[in-house]
């Protein structure tokens, strides 16, 4: 075989090899993107208020980093949200206007009023933080901070800000704003009620597992405050 033919076959082999390698990477990348898309479908079906997003990462390498950051971000938001909303089940809050608490912490309610102030501040700070994390800007900033290369950062944004994902964030934001209003109402009325009892501590007493006031006017004011909790 002549040198010219040998050179031709070597050159042909190199070209063929390059095509095979390129084809492999193209197919691999397309497969990885497809897997992330399917994983995003799963994430879109979950509820931030009740579910966990710490699902096993299915892709590898830099695609795995994209997928891992998506799931980590959403799981962190979900845990923060669920923990924050648990305040409504805290016995210290649910029983704060009970006969038992009136007996244990009245008539000055120092512990109860301090609890309401701290819990209210913490609750509102957490809710505002979660609402902010559901915004496009915060999601993009997270990707920018944790993913180096522009292609993979754009991929993160593409899936995290997909239409169905954004719909999830919007619905969750509406839920949080509604919960914020309702729970702040509980905090506010509870605080007003205990403050009312402190201001009139010489005009009420506990009898037969009930609170009794010296005048009907005070009793009516108290009942009005308690009744507004149901509004």
N, C-alpha and C positions, 0 to 999 in steps of 0.2 A: 504493500500500500504506500502510495506516494505521501510525501510530507504534507502536500497541499490537502490531500484527502483526510489525513489524520487531523490536521488543524481544523478542517471543516466539521468533522465528527465531534471533536472536543468542544468546538464553539457551539454546535447544535446541542450537545449534552448540557453545557452550561446554561443555555437559553431555556431548555426544557426543565432543568432543575430549578431555575429561577421562577418559572411559571408555576411549578408544583409547590414550591415554598410559599409563593405569593397566594396561590389558591388555598393552601392550608390555613394561612393566617386570616384570609378573608372569610372562609367558612367558619373558623374558630370564633372570630369576632362576631359574626352574624349569629352564631349559636349562643354565645354569651349574652348578647343583647336580647335575644329571644327569651332566654331563661329569666333575665331581669324583668322583662315585660310580663311574663307569667307570674313572677313573684309579686310584682306590683298589683296585678289583678287580685291576688290574695290579700294584700295589704289594704286595697281599696274596699274589700268586703268586710273588714274588721271595724269595730267601733272603739274609738279612742276612750270613751267613757267607761267601757266594760272589759275590753280585751287587752291582751299583751301582744307585742309586735316583735318579740325576741325569737323569731323563727330562724331555723338553721340557714346559714348562707349557702347557696347552691353553686355560685360561680367562684372562680379563682383569680388570683393575681390582682391586677388593677380593677378588673370588673368586680371582683369580690369585695374590694375596698368600697366601690360605689354602692353595692348592695348592702354591705355591712353598715355603712354610714346612714343609708336610708332607714334601715330597721332600727338602728340604735337611736336615731333622732326621734322617730315615731314612738318607740317604746318609752323613752325618757319623758316625752310629752304625756303619754298615756298614764304612766305611773304618777307623775306630778298632778295631773288632773284628777285621777281617782283618789289619791291621798287627800287632796284639797277638799273634794266634795264629801269626804267622810266626816267632816265637821258636823254635819246635820245628825249624825248618829252618835256623836260624843255624848255620853251620859251626863257629863258636866253641863252641857248645854240643854239637853232635852229635859233635865230635871231641875233647871235653874229657878223655875217658878213653881216648884213643888213645895208642899208642906214640909217635907223633909229638909229641903235646903233653907226654907225660912227659919226652921228650928235650929239648924246647925250653924248658919252663917249670919242670921239676922241678929239685931235689927240694923246693923251698919253695913252688912254685905260687902265687907272689904275684899274678901277673896273673890266673890262672884263678880263684882264690878271690874276688878283687875283682870279676871279671866276674860270677860267680854271685850274689854279694850284690846288686850293682846290678840285674842282669837280673831277679832274683827280686822285688825291691822294685818295680821299674817294672811288671813283669807283673801283680802283684797289685793295685797301685794302678789300673792301666788296666782290669783286669777288674772291679773293684769299681765303678769309675766307669761302665762300660758297663751293668752290672747295674742301677745306680741310674737310668740314663737310660731303661731299659726299663719303669720303673714308671709307673703312671698319674699319680702326683703330679708327676713330672718332666716328663712330656709336657704336662700341663695348665699347669704353670708356664712352659714354653716358649711355649705359645700366648698366655698372659696377658702375657708380656713382649714378644712380637713382633707381636701383633695387637691393635689398639686397641678396635674396636667390639665390643660384647658379642655381637651376632648372629653375626659372622664368627668370633669366638673359640669360640662354641658349635659352629659348623659344623666348625671345626678339630678340636675334641674329639670331635664326633660320628663323624667319619670315622677319625681316628687311633686311637680307642678302640672301633672297631667290633669285633664278636665275633671275626671271622676275623683281624683285626689283633692283637687281644689274644692270640689263640692263637699267632700268630707270635712275639710277644714272650715268651710263656711257654716255648715250645719252644727259643727262642734262649737264654733264661736257664738252662734245664736243660743245654743244650749247654755253656754257659760254665762252669757250676758243675762239670760233669764234667771239662772241659778244665783247669779250675783245679786240681782234685785231682790229675789225671794229670801235669800239667806241674810242679806243685810237688813231686811225688814225684821227678821227674827231677832237679830242682834240689837237693832234699834229699839224695838218694843220691849225686849227683855231689860235693856239698860234703863229705859224710861220707867218701867214698872218698879224696878229695884230702887231707883232714885226717888220715886214717889214714896215708897215705903220708908226710905231713910229720912226723907223730909217730914214724914208724919209718924216717926217711930214711936211717939208717945200716945198715938191715937189708934193703935191696933194691937191685937193680941191673938194668940193661937189657942183655940179651944175645940175639942172634939174633932181633931184632925182638919180643922178649917181655920181660915183667917177671919177675924171679926173686927169691924171698925166701930168707933164710937158714934159715928153719924152716918145716916143714909147717903149723904152727899159724897163722903169719902168712899163709901162702898160702891156707889155708882161710878165714880171716877176710876176706881180699881177695876171693876168689871168691864168698863169701856176699854181700858188698856189691854186687858186679857183677851177681850173679844176681838180686838183689832189684829191679833195674831192670826186669826182665821181668814182675814180679808186678803 
